[in-house]
Each structure stands twice: as structure tokens, then as C-alpha cells.
Amino acid sequence: MFKRVLPYMVLCCIPLFGAKHTNNSKATDNESSEDCGNFYAGIFGGGGGFGISNFRQTGTIFFPAASGGTTAVTATSGGRTSGAGFVGVQLGYLWHSFQDEKNPNSWLLRPAVEFEGYYIGTSTKPVLGSQTALANRFQNTFPINAGTLLASGVLHFYENEDVKFHPYLGGAVGAAVLTAHDASSYLVLPTQPSNNFNSNTTATGWSFAAQAKVGLMYDINENFKVFAEYRFLYLTPTNLDFGSTSYTAPTTTSNWRVRFGNMYINLGDIGVGYYF
């Protein structure tokens, strides 16, 4: 009797063994996938200070001959800092953790690569002085929109796997485009009511960008994280070309070029991220 039943028992067990083997393979695949790391996306926003080290405005004023004739103007100003607000998004990939094998009590480290894009809004009002006797002071206003795109390397520090809070730091390089819109430049000494940029009050320039940041993250669960950051953004000098003064009286001018010096931007933000 047993000899007759045994072949059927073996045949019945084969599918069960196959199913168990498949499930174990899937589990192993899932564990390997988790060990590889996580893609993530986040949004953030905050504010801070937008500092510009110096300003230089150049152009030509076509005075009548009786008033001195054509005069080249170079007006300069020292640095100014104004308040700024910003909002942005990030996409990244966070690798699995690693630890110093020689020191089992050391912190766990998780590196990440990250791409960030954010918009900064600010407005600055420098007073530029010129050595030209007949036009020696300009009151300018520059409402500025800056769009920044950065590629970052980030390193996360974990005291252990069960701690909810952990710090991180990162560095990034990229590019920024600055647009000054509705800009104005008025002669205040001597007084002249016309905007020197009136034929075109909008100008755009590009700049190299570098960023350093430090942050603190809290793990709500496996997928959602919230974070707070301080970031320092540096932008190289850029030139903005505005229009000429198109009024027929009392004077006309060439197009105006304004050079923004080095830009130092200190920002704080909070955000939320989703880890896939």
C-alpha cells in the first residue's frame, strides 16, 4: 500500500517545493532591492538674506553741446543685502548605509546624489555714485527673480537604525539665471524724473552657482520625512543690459549695463520628502 501511495505523495510535493522556492526568491529580490537604496522627491521653502557685494552701472548720456556734450558715465555702489524668499523641489537617490568595520560603534553613513531647482525672489535698492559732474548720483531699484539648478552630493549620518532624527550635509554646483524686472534708475543729483531704463526695464543674466548646506531630518515613517536646513548659496558676478533713456528731453542715453558683483545668499528652509 505504501509503495503505491509514495509516488503520488512525491508528485504532490513538487509544486509546493516550487512555490516555496519562488517565494524565497522574491523575498531575496525584495531584500536586495531595499539594500540598494531609495529614490526620493521633496519640496521645500523658506527665506533669508540676499547680499550683492557691489554694483556698477555704465552708459553714455547725450547732453547738448552747450551742457558738455556726449558724456560716458560709470556709477558704482558698495554692497547691499535685502530679504529674500524661495521655494524649490528636489529629486534624489539615497544609497544603503555603510559603517566603519573596524569600529562597530561608529555612526552609519548613507550617501545620496540630488538635483535641486528653486526660485528666489528679492528686491534691492542701491544708490550709485558717478564722478561725472552733471550726473553724479542714481537711485536704482532692481526687483530680482533668480532660478537656480544644482547637482548635489549629500551625506546622511545615523547614530543607529532606530533613531528618528539624523543630521546631514551636502555640497552642490550648478547655474543660476537672474532676471531684474520693472527696474528703474533715476538721477537724484541733479534731479531728473525720467527712468533711465524706460525703453526696456527687464534684463537677464547667467551666473555660476555653488552651494553648501546642513540639515536635520525626522523620519515620520519609511516613506515620509520632514527636514529643516540652512544653506549658503554663492553666485558669480553677472551683467544685466537694460534699455536706453528714450525721452527726447532733457537728454537721451545709450543702453545701460549694470554689473552685479559677487552674490552671497543665506537661506533657511523646511520641507517634506517622499522616499519610494
Contacts in CASP RR format, 6 or more apart in sequence:
PFRMAT RR
TARGET T0000
AUTHOR 0000-0000-0000
METHOD contacts of the structure
MODEL  1
MFKRVLPYMVLCCIPLFGAKHTNNSKATDNESSEDCGNFYAGIFGGGGGF
GISNFRQTGTIFFPAASGGTTAVTATSGGRTSGAGFVGVQLGYLWHSFQD
EKNPNSWLLRPAVEFEGYYIGTSTKPVLGSQTALANRFQNTFPINAGTLL
ASGVLHFYENEDVKFHPYLGGAVGAAVLTAHDASSYLVLPTQPSNNFNSN
TTATGWSFAAQAKVGLMYDINENFKVFAEYRFLYLTPTNLDFGSTSYTAP
TTTSNWRVRFGNMYINLGDIGVGYYF
34 96 0 8 1.000
35 96 0 8 1.000
36 95 0 8 1.000
36 96 0 8 1.000
37 93 0 8 1.000
37 94 0 8 1.000
37 95 0 8 1.000
37 96 0 8 1.000
38 93 0 8 1.000
38 94 0 8 1.000
38 275 0 8 1.000
38 276 0 8 1.000
39 91 0 8 1.000
39 92 0 8 1.000
39 93 0 8 1.000
39 94 0 8 1.000
39 275 0 8 1.000
39 276 0 8 1.000
40 90 0 8 1.000
40 91 0 8 1.000
40 92 0 8 1.000
40 93 0 8 1.000
40 94 0 8 1.000
40 225 0 8 1.000
40 273 0 8 1.000
40 274 0 8 1.000
40 275 0 8 1.000
40 276 0 8 1.000
41 89 0 8 1.000
41 90 0 8 1.000
41 91 0 8 1.000
41 92 0 8 1.000
41 273 0 8 1.000
41 274 0 8 1.000
42 89 0 8 1.000
42 90 0 8 1.000
42 91 0 8 1.000
42 271 0 8 1.000
42 272 0 8 1.000
42 273 0 8 1.000
42 274 0 8 1.000
43 87 0 8 1.000
43 88 0 8 1.000
43 89 0 8 1.000
43 90 0 8 1.000
43 271 0 8 1.000
43 272 0 8 1.000
43 273 0 8 1.000
44 87 0 8 1.000
44 88 0 8 1.000
44 89 0 8 1.000
44 90 0 8 1.000
44 118 0 8 1.000
44 227 0 8 1.000
44 229 0 8 1.000
44 269 0 8 1.000
44 270 0 8 1.000
44 271 0 8 1.000
44 272 0 8 1.000
45 85 0 8 1.000
45 86 0 8 1.000
45 87 0 8 1.000
45 88 0 8 1.000
45 118 0 8 1.000
45 269 0 8 1.000
45 270 0 8 1.000
45 271 0 8 1.000
46 85 0 8 1.000
46 86 0 8 1.000
46 87 0 8 1.000
46 267 0 8 1.000
46 268 0 8 1.000
46 269 0 8 1.000
46 270 0 8 1.000
47 83 0 8 1.000
47 84 0 8 1.000
47 85 0 8 1.000
47 86 0 8 1.000
47 267 0 8 1.000
47 268 0 8 1.000
47 269 0 8 1.000
48 83 0 8 1.000
48 84 0 8 1.000
48 85 0 8 1.000
48 86 0 8 1.000
48 265 0 8 1.000
48 266 0 8 1.000
48 267 0 8 1.000
48 268 0 8 1.000
49 81 0 8 1.000
49 82 0 8 1.000
49 83 0 8 1.000
49 84 0 8 1.000
49 122 0 8 1.000
49 265 0 8 1.000
49 266 0 8 1.000
49 267 0 8 1.000
50 81 0 8 1.000
50 82 0 8 1.000
50 83 0 8 1.000
50 84 0 8 1.000
50 120 0 8 1.000
50 121 0 8 1.000
50 122 0 8 1.000
50 124 0 8 1.000
50 144 0 8 1.000
50 263 0 8 1.000
50 265 0 8 1.000
51 79 0 8 1.000
51 80 0 8 1.000
51 81 0 8 1.000
51 82 0 8 1.000
51 124 0 8 1.000
51 263 0 8 1.000
51 264 0 8 1.000
51 265 0 8 1.000
52 79 0 8 1.000
52 80 0 8 1.000
52 81 0 8 1.000
52 124 0 8 1.000
52 126 0 8 1.000
52 260 0 8 1.000
52 261 0 8 1.000
52 262 0 8 1.000
52 263 0 8 1.000
53 78 0 8 1.000
53 79 0 8 1.000
53 261 0 8 1.000
53 262 0 8 1.000
53 263 0 8 1.000
53 264 0 8 1.000
54 76 0 8 1.000
54 77 0 8 1.000
54 78 0 8 1.000
54 79 0 8 1.000
54 261 0 8 1.000
55 76 0 8 1.000
55 77 0 8 1.000
55 78 0 8 1.000
55 79 0 8 1.000
55 80 0 8 1.000
55 126 0 8 1.000
55 128 0 8 1.000
55 140 0 8 1.000
55 258 0 8 1.000
55 259 0 8 1.000
55 260 0 8 1.000
55 261 0 8 1.000
56 74 0 8 1.000
56 75 0 8 1.000
56 76 0 8 1.000
56 77 0 8 1.000
56 128 0 8 1.000
56 258 0 8 1.000
56 259 0 8 1.000
56 261 0 8 1.000
57 73 0 8 1.000
57 74 0 8 1.000
57 75 0 8 1.000
57 76 0 8 1.000
57 128 0 8 1.000
57 138 0 8 1.000
57 140 0 8 1.000
57 185 0 8 1.000
57 256 0 8 1.000
57 257 0 8 1.000
57 258 0 8 1.000
57 259 0 8 1.000
58 72 0 8 1.000
58 73 0 8 1.000
58 74 0 8 1.000
58 75 0 8 1.000
58 256 0 8 1.000
58 257 0 8 1.000
58 259 0 8 1.000
59 72 0 8 1.000
59 73 0 8 1.000
59 74 0 8 1.000
59 253 0 8 1.000
59 254 0 8 1.000
59 255 0 8 1.000
59 256 0 8 1.000
59 257 0 8 1.000
60 70 0 8 1.000
60 71 0 8 1.000
60 72 0 8 1.000
60 73 0 8 1.000
60 253 0 8 1.000
60 254 0 8 1.000
61 70 0 8 1.000
61 71 0 8 1.000
61 73 0 8 1.000
61 132 0 8 1.000
61 134 0 8 1.000
61 135 0 8 1.000
61 245 0 8 1.000
61 251 0 8 1.000
61 252 0 8 1.000
61 253 0 8 1.000
62 69 0 8 1.000
62 70 0 8 1.000
62 251 0 8 1.000
62 252 0 8 1.000
62 253 0 8 1.000
62 254 0 8 1.000
63 69 0 8 1.000
63 70 0 8 1.000
63 71 0 8 1.000
63 134 0 8 1.000
63 251 0 8 1.000
64 251 0 8 1.000
67 134 0 8 1.000
68 134 0 8 1.000
71 132 0 8 1.000
71 134 0 8 1.000
71 135 0 8 1.000
72 132 0 8 1.000
73 130 0 8 1.000
73 132 0 8 1.000
73 135 0 8 1.000
74 130 0 8 1.000
74 131 0 8 1.000
75 128 0 8 1.000
75 129 0 8 1.000
75 130 0 8 1.000
75 136 0 8 1.000
75 137 0 8 1.000
75 138 0 8 1.000
76 128 0 8 1.000
76 129 0 8 1.000
76 130 0 8 1.000
77 126 0 8 1.000
77 127 0 8 1.000
77 128 0 8 1.000
77 129 0 8 1.000
78 126 0 8 1.000
79 126 0 8 1.000
80 124 0 8 1.000
80 125 0 8 1.000
80 126 0 8 1.000
82 122 0 8 1.000
82 123 0 8 1.000
82 124 0 8 1.000
82 125 0 8 1.000
83 122 0 8 1.000
84 120 0 8 1.000
84 121 0 8 1.000
84 122 0 8 1.000
84 265 0 8 1.000
84 267 0 8 1.000
85 120 0 8 1.000
85 121 0 8 1.000
85 122 0 8 1.000
85 267 0 8 1.000
86 118 0 8 1.000
86 119 0 8 1.000
86 120 0 8 1.000
86 121 0 8 1.000
86 267 0 8 1.000
86 269 0 8 1.000
87 118 0 8 1.000
87 119 0 8 1.000
88 116 0 8 1.000
88 117 0 8 1.000
88 118 0 8 1.000
88 119 0 8 1.000
89 116 0 8 1.000
89 117 0 8 1.000
89 118 0 8 1.000
90 114 0 8 1.000
90 115 0 8 1.000
90 116 0 8 1.000
90 117 0 8 1.000
91 114 0 8 1.000
91 115 0 8 1.000
92 112 0 8 1.000
92 113 0 8 1.000
92 114 0 8 1.000
92 115 0 8 1.000
93 112 0 8 1.000
93 113 0 8 1.000
93 114 0 8 1.000
94 110 0 8 1.000
94 111 0 8 1.000
94 112 0 8 1.000
94 156 0 8 1.000
94 275 0 8 1.000
95 110 0 8 1.000
95 111 0 8 1.000
95 112 0 8 1.000
96 110 0 8 1.000
97 108 0 8 1.000
97 109 0 8 1.000
97 110 0 8 1.000
97 158 0 8 1.000
97 161 0 8 1.000
98 108 0 8 1.000
98 109 0 8 1.000
98 110 0 8 1.000
99 106 0 8 1.000
99 107 0 8 1.000
99 108 0 8 1.000
99 109 0 8 1.000
100 106 0 8 1.000
107 157 0 8 1.000
107 158 0 8 1.000
107 159 0 8 1.000
108 157 0 8 1.000
108 158 0 8 1.000
108 159 0 8 1.000
108 160 0 8 1.000
108 161 0 8 1.000
109 155 0 8 1.000
109 156 0 8 1.000
109 157 0 8 1.000
109 158 0 8 1.000
110 155 0 8 1.000
110 156 0 8 1.000
110 158 0 8 1.000
111 153 0 8 1.000
111 154 0 8 1.000
111 155 0 8 1.000
111 156 0 8 1.000
112 153 0 8 1.000
112 154 0 8 1.000
112 155 0 8 1.000
112 156 0 8 1.000
113 151 0 8 1.000
113 152 0 8 1.000
113 153 0 8 1.000
113 154 0 8 1.000
114 151 0 8 1.000
114 152 0 8 1.000
114 153 0 8 1.000
114 154 0 8 1.000
114 172 0 8 1.000
115 149 0 8 1.000
115 150 0 8 1.000
115 151 0 8 1.000
115 152 0 8 1.000
116 148 0 8 1.000
116 149 0 8 1.000
116 150 0 8 1.000
116 152 0 8 1.000
116 172 0 8 1.000
117 147 0 8 1.000
117 148 0 8 1.000
117 149 0 8 1.000
117 150 0 8 1.000
118 147 0 8 1.000
118 148 0 8 1.000
119 145 0 8 1.000
119 146 0 8 1.000
119 147 0 8 1.000
119 148 0 8 1.000
120 144 0 8 1.000
120 145 0 8 1.000
120 146 0 8 1.000
120 147 0 8 1.000
120 148 0 8 1.000
120 265 0 8 1.000
120 267 0 8 1.000
121 144 0 8 1.000
121 145 0 8 1.000
121 146 0 8 1.000
122 143 0 8 1.000
122 144 0 8 1.000
122 146 0 8 1.000
123 141 0 8 1.000
123 142 0 8 1.000
123 143 0 8 1.000
123 144 0 8 1.000
124 141 0 8 1.000
124 142 0 8 1.000
124 144 0 8 1.000
125 139 0 8 1.000
125 140 0 8 1.000
125 141 0 8 1.000
125 142 0 8 1.000
126 140 0 8 1.000
126 142 0 8 1.000
127 137 0 8 1.000
127 138 0 8 1.000
127 139 0 8 1.000
127 140 0 8 1.000
127 188 0 8 1.000
128 137 0 8 1.000
128 138 0 8 1.000
128 140 0 8 1.000
129 136 0 8 1.000
129 137 0 8 1.000
129 138 0 8 1.000
130 136 0 8 1.000
130 137 0 8 1.000
130 138 0 8 1.000
134 190 0 8 1.000
135 187 0 8 1.000
135 190 0 8 1.000
136 189 0 8 1.000
137 187 0 8 1.000
137 188 0 8 1.000
137 189 0 8 1.000
138 185 0 8 1.000
138 186 0 8 1.000
138 187 0 8 1.000
138 188 0 8 1.000
138 196 0 8 1.000
139 185 0 8 1.000
139 186 0 8 1.000
139 188 0 8 1.000
140 183 0 8 1.000
140 184 0 8 1.000
140 185 0 8 1.000
140 186 0 8 1.000
140 258 0 8 1.000
141 183 0 8 1.000
141 184 0 8 1.000
142 180 0 8 1.000
142 183 0 8 1.000
142 258 0 8 1.000
143 180 0 8 1.000
143 181 0 8 1.000
143 182 0 8 1.000
143 183 0 8 1.000
144 178 0 8 1.000
144 179 0 8 1.000
144 180 0 8 1.000
145 178 0 8 1.000
145 179 0 8 1.000
145 181 0 8 1.000
146 176 0 8 1.000
146 177 0 8 1.000
146 178 0 8 1.000
146 179 0 8 1.000
146 235 0 8 1.000
147 176 0 8 1.000
147 177 0 8 1.000
147 178 0 8 1.000
148 174 0 8 1.000
148 175 0 8 1.000
148 176 0 8 1.000
148 209 0 8 1.000
148 233 0 8 1.000
149 174 0 8 1.000
149 175 0 8 1.000
149 176 0 8 1.000
149 209 0 8 1.000
150 172 0 8 1.000
150 173 0 8 1.000
150 174 0 8 1.000
150 209 0 8 1.000
150 211 0 8 1.000
151 172 0 8 1.000
151 173 0 8 1.000
151 174 0 8 1.000
152 170 0 8 1.000
152 171 0 8 1.000
152 172 0 8 1.000
152 211 0 8 1.000
152 213 0 8 1.000
153 170 0 8 1.000
153 171 0 8 1.000
153 172 0 8 1.000
154 168 0 8 1.000
154 169 0 8 1.000
154 170 0 8 1.000
154 171 0 8 1.000
155 168 0 8 1.000
155 169 0 8 1.000
155 170 0 8 1.000
156 166 0 8 1.000
156 167 0 8 1.000
156 168 0 8 1.000
156 217 0 8 1.000
157 166 0 8 1.000
157 167 0 8 1.000
157 168 0 8 1.000
158 166 0 8 1.000
159 166 0 8 1.000
164 218 0 8 1.000
164 219 0 8 1.000
165 216 0 8 1.000
165 217 0 8 1.000
165 218 0 8 1.000
165 219 0 8 1.000
166 216 0 8 1.000
166 217 0 8 1.000
166 219 0 8 1.000
167 214 0 8 1.000
167 215 0 8 1.000
167 216 0 8 1.000
167 217 0 8 1.000
168 214 0 8 1.000
168 215 0 8 1.000
168 216 0 8 1.000
168 217 0 8 1.000
169 212 0 8 1.000
169 213 0 8 1.000
169 214 0 8 1.000
169 215 0 8 1.000
170 212 0 8 1.000
170 213 0 8 1.000
170 214 0 8 1.000
171 210 0 8 1.000
171 211 0 8 1.000
171 212 0 8 1.000
171 213 0 8 1.000
172 209 0 8 1.000
172 210 0 8 1.000
172 211 0 8 1.000
172 212 0 8 1.000
172 213 0 8 1.000
173 208 0 8 1.000
173 209 0 8 1.000
173 210 0 8 1.000
173 211 0 8 1.000
174 208 0 8 1.000
174 209 0 8 1.000
174 210 0 8 1.000
175 206 0 8 1.000
175 207 0 8 1.000
175 208 0 8 1.000
175 209 0 8 1.000
176 206 0 8 1.000
176 207 0 8 1.000
176 208 0 8 1.000
176 209 0 8 1.000
176 235 0 8 1.000
177 204 0 8 1.000
177 205 0 8 1.000
177 206 0 8 1.000
177 207 0 8 1.000
178 204 0 8 1.000
178 205 0 8 1.000
178 206 0 8 1.000
178 207 0 8 1.000
178 235 0 8 1.000
178 238 0 8 1.000
178 240 0 8 1.000
178 260 0 8 1.000
179 202 0 8 1.000
179 203 0 8 1.000
179 204 0 8 1.000
179 205 0 8 1.000
180 202 0 8 1.000
180 203 0 8 1.000
180 204 0 8 1.000
180 240 0 8 1.000
180 242 0 8 1.000
180 258 0 8 1.000
181 201 0 8 1.000
181 202 0 8 1.000
182 201 0 8 1.000
182 202 0 8 1.000
183 197 0 8 1.000
183 201 0 8 1.000
183 202 0 8 1.000
183 203 0 8 1.000
183 240 0 8 1.000
183 242 0 8 1.000
184 195 0 8 1.000
184 196 0 8 1.000
184 197 0 8 1.000
184 201 0 8 1.000
185 195 0 8 1.000
185 196 0 8 1.000
185 197 0 8 1.000
185 242 0 8 1.000
185 256 0 8 1.000
186 192 0 8 1.000
186 193 0 8 1.000
186 194 0 8 1.000
186 195 0 8 1.000
186 196 0 8 1.000
187 196 0 8 1.000
192 250 0 8 1.000
192 251 0 8 1.000
194 245 0 8 1.000
194 247 0 8 1.000
195 201 0 8 1.000
195 245 0 8 1.000
196 242 0 8 1.000
196 245 0 8 1.000
196 253 0 8 1.000
196 256 0 8 1.000
197 242 0 8 1.000
197 243 0 8 1.000
197 245 0 8 1.000
197 256 0 8 1.000
198 243 0 8 1.000
198 245 0 8 1.000
198 246 0 8 1.000
198 247 0 8 1.000
199 243 0 8 1.000
199 244 0 8 1.000
199 245 0 8 1.000
199 246 0 8 1.000
200 242 0 8 1.000
200 243 0 8 1.000
200 244 0 8 1.000
200 255 0 8 1.000
201 242 0 8 1.000
201 243 0 8 1.000
202 242 0 8 1.000
203 240 0 8 1.000
203 241 0 8 1.000
203 242 0 8 1.000
203 243 0 8 1.000
203 258 0 8 1.000
204 240 0 8 1.000
205 238 0 8 1.000
205 239 0 8 1.000
205 240 0 8 1.000
206 238 0 8 1.000
207 235 0 8 1.000
207 236 0 8 1.000
207 237 0 8 1.000
207 238 0 8 1.000
207 263 0 8 1.000
208 235 0 8 1.000
208 236 0 8 1.000
209 233 0 8 1.000
209 234 0 8 1.000
209 235 0 8 1.000
209 236 0 8 1.000
210 233 0 8 1.000
210 234 0 8 1.000
211 231 0 8 1.000
211 232 0 8 1.000
211 233 0 8 1.000
211 234 0 8 1.000
212 231 0 8 1.000
212 232 0 8 1.000
213 229 0 8 1.000
213 230 0 8 1.000
213 231 0 8 1.000
213 232 0 8 1.000
214 229 0 8 1.000
214 230 0 8 1.000
215 227 0 8 1.000
215 228 0 8 1.000
215 229 0 8 1.000
215 230 0 8 1.000
216 227 0 8 1.000
216 228 0 8 1.000
216 229 0 8 1.000
217 225 0 8 1.000
217 226 0 8 1.000
217 227 0 8 1.000
218 225 0 8 1.000
218 226 0 8 1.000
218 227 0 8 1.000
219 225 0 8 1.000
220 226 0 8 1.000
222 275 0 8 1.000
223 274 0 8 1.000
223 275 0 8 1.000
223 276 0 8 1.000
224 272 0 8 1.000
224 273 0 8 1.000
224 274 0 8 1.000
224 275 0 8 1.000
225 272 0 8 1.000
225 273 0 8 1.000
225 274 0 8 1.000
225 275 0 8 1.000
226 270 0 8 1.000
226 271 0 8 1.000
226 272 0 8 1.000
226 273 0 8 1.000
227 270 0 8 1.000
227 271 0 8 1.000
227 272 0 8 1.000
227 273 0 8 1.000
228 268 0 8 1.000
228 269 0 8 1.000
228 270 0 8 1.000
228 271 0 8 1.000
229 268 0 8 1.000
229 269 0 8 1.000
229 270 0 8 1.000
229 271 0 8 1.000
230 266 0 8 1.000
230 267 0 8 1.000
230 268 0 8 1.000
231 266 0 8 1.000
231 267 0 8 1.000
231 268 0 8 1.000
231 269 0 8 1.000
232 264 0 8 1.000
232 265 0 8 1.000
232 266 0 8 1.000
232 267 0 8 1.000
233 263 0 8 1.000
233 264 0 8 1.000
233 265 0 8 1.000
233 267 0 8 1.000
234 262 0 8 1.000
234 263 0 8 1.000
234 264 0 8 1.000
234 265 0 8 1.000
235 262 0 8 1.000
235 263 0 8 1.000
235 265 0 8 1.000
236 262 0 8 1.000
236 263 0 8 1.000
237 259 0 8 1.000
237 260 0 8 1.000
237 261 0 8 1.000
237 262 0 8 1.000
237 263 0 8 1.000
238 259 0 8 1.000
238 260 0 8 1.000
238 261 0 8 1.000
239 257 0 8 1.000
239 258 0 8 1.000
239 259 0 8 1.000
239 260 0 8 1.000
240 257 0 8 1.000
240 258 0 8 1.000
240 259 0 8 1.000
240 260 0 8 1.000
241 255 0 8 1.000
241 256 0 8 1.000
241 257 0 8 1.000
242 255 0 8 1.000
242 256 0 8 1.000
242 257 0 8 1.000
242 258 0 8 1.000
243 255 0 8 1.000
243 256 0 8 1.000
244 252 0 8 1.000
244 253 0 8 1.000
244 254 0 8 1.000
244 255 0 8 1.000
244 256 0 8 1.000
245 251 0 8 1.000
245 252 0 8 1.000
245 253 0 8 1.000
246 252 0 8 1.000
END
